[in-house]
Amino acid sequence: MKQHLQSAAEIIQAGGVVAYPTESVYGLGCDPFNEAAVMRLLAIKQRPVDKGLILIGADLEQLLPYVQLTDAQQQQLAAGWPAPLTYLVPITDAVPAWVRGSHPKVAIRVPDHPLARELCRRVGHPIISTSANLSGRPSARNPFQVARQLGDQLDFIVTGACDRASKPSTIIDLESGRTLRA
């Protein structure tokens, strides 16, 4: 499995798009700082850039250079992660427009899935996380569903189980506390 994840990380670093397991569904990931990679991921998903994307990290420290958080907010996130909880937070100038879309904030998460966190560790910085499916279609929950729906367009599929949560991550605006997706 270690070589499997290392291969996926090297593909992401080289500008590729991979599928990997998360808590509830398979995710699509790429280097968020490589515009061509993100545009390719969006084309594969048939998703408009203005919707924005989620950044996942191995831990909170990996996400900190890209967000503006108070000490209290950092403590709140550190206490709640890893978990299938995504927070919408203020960004720094380091977050590209093609990641945040038309939003002034970015969605971030430290996933409660060891393979997803290890993939971020091996890449060396956060990666994109969006469900592995065509927009509007059911999300893939195993590598076979990923391959059937998107396989010929992806550079790699990390094998692993997803059944830790029954639904995609909850999205909460950290500043207001409002739940945007339950």
Residue pairs with C-beta under 8 A, 6 or more apart in sequence:
1 115
4 158
4 159
5 115
5 118
5 119
5 122
5 158
6 122
7 156
8 18
8 20
8 119
8 122
8 156
8 158
9 119
9 122
9 123
9 124
11 18
11 155
11 156
12 18
12 29
12 30
12 31
12 37
12 119
12 123
12 127
13 31
13 123
13 124
15 30
15 31
15 34
15 36
15 37
16 30
16 37
16 155
16 156
17 28
17 29
17 30
17 37
17 40
17 41
17 44
17 153
17 154
17 155
18 28
18 29
18 30
18 119
18 154
18 155
18 156
18 157
18 158
19 26
19 27
19 28
19 29
19 132
19 140
19 143
19 146
19 150
19 154
19 156
19 157
19 158
20 26
20 27
20 29
20 115
20 116
20 119
20 157
20 158
20 160
21 27
21 113
21 115
21 116
21 158
21 159
21 160
21 161
21 162
22 56
22 84
22 111
22 113
22 116
22 129
22 162
22 169
23 84
23 111
23 112
23 113
23 162
23 164
23 165
23 169
24 84
24 139
24 141
24 162
24 163
24 164
24 165
24 166
24 167
24 168
24 169
25 131
25 132
25 133
25 139
25 140
25 141
25 162
25 168
26 131
26 132
26 139
26 140
26 141
26 142
26 143
26 145
26 146
26 157
26 162
27 56
27 116
27 129
27 130
27 131
27 132
28 41
28 44
28 45
28 128
28 129
28 130
28 131
28 132
28 150
28 154
29 41
29 56
29 119
29 127
29 128
29 129
30 37
30 38
30 40
30 41
30 127
30 128
31 37
31 38
31 123
31 125
31 127
31 128
32 38
32 53
32 55
32 95
32 96
32 99
32 125
32 126
32 127
32 128
33 96
33 125
35 96
35 98
38 49
38 53
38 96
38 98
38 99
38 128
39 49
39 98
41 128
41 130
42 48
42 49
44 150
44 153
44 154
45 130
45 133
45 134
45 135
46 134
46 135
47 130
47 135
48 101
49 98
49 101
50 101
50 102
51 101
51 102
52 99
52 100
52 101
52 102
52 103
52 106
52 107
53 99
53 100
53 101
53 107
53 128
53 129
53 130
54 86
54 107
54 108
54 109
54 128
54 129
54 130
54 169
55 63
55 66
55 95
55 99
55 106
55 107
55 108
55 109
55 126
55 127
55 128
55 129
56 108
56 109
56 110
56 111
56 116
56 117
56 120
56 126
56 127
56 128
56 129
57 63
57 108
57 109
57 110
57 117
57 120
57 125
57 126
58 110
58 117
58 118
58 120
58 121
59 81
59 110
59 117
60 74
60 77
60 78
60 81
60 110
62 120
62 121
62 125
62 126
63 108
63 110
63 126
64 74
65 92
65 94
66 91
66 92
66 94
66 95
66 106
66 108
66 126
67 89
67 90
67 91
67 92
67 95
67 106
67 108
68 89
68 90
68 91
68 92
69 77
69 89
69 90
69 174
73 89
73 174
76 174
77 87
77 110
77 174
81 109
81 110
81 112
82 110
82 111
82 112
82 113
82 117
83 110
83 112
84 109
84 111
84 112
84 164
84 165
84 168
84 169
84 170
85 109
85 169
85 170
85 172
86 107
86 108
86 109
86 169
86 170
86 171
86 172
86 181
87 107
87 108
87 109
87 171
87 172
87 173
87 174
88 103
88 105
88 106
88 107
88 171
88 172
88 173
88 174
88 180
89 105
89 106
89 107
89 108
89 174
89 175
90 104
90 105
90 175
91 100
91 104
91 105
91 106
95 106
99 106
99 128
100 106
105 173
107 171
108 126
109 129
109 169
110 117
111 117
111 129
111 169
112 164
112 165
113 160
113 162
113 164
115 158
115 160
116 129
119 127
119 158
120 126
120 127
131 139
131 140
131 168
132 139
132 140
132 145
132 146
132 149
132 150
133 139
133 140
133 149
133 150
134 149
134 150
137 149
139 168
140 146
140 148
140 149
140 150
141 162
141 163
142 161
142 162
143 157
143 158
143 159
143 160
146 154
146 157
147 157
151 157
168 181
169 181
170 179
170 181
170 182
171 179
171 180
171 181
172 178
172 179
172 180
173 180
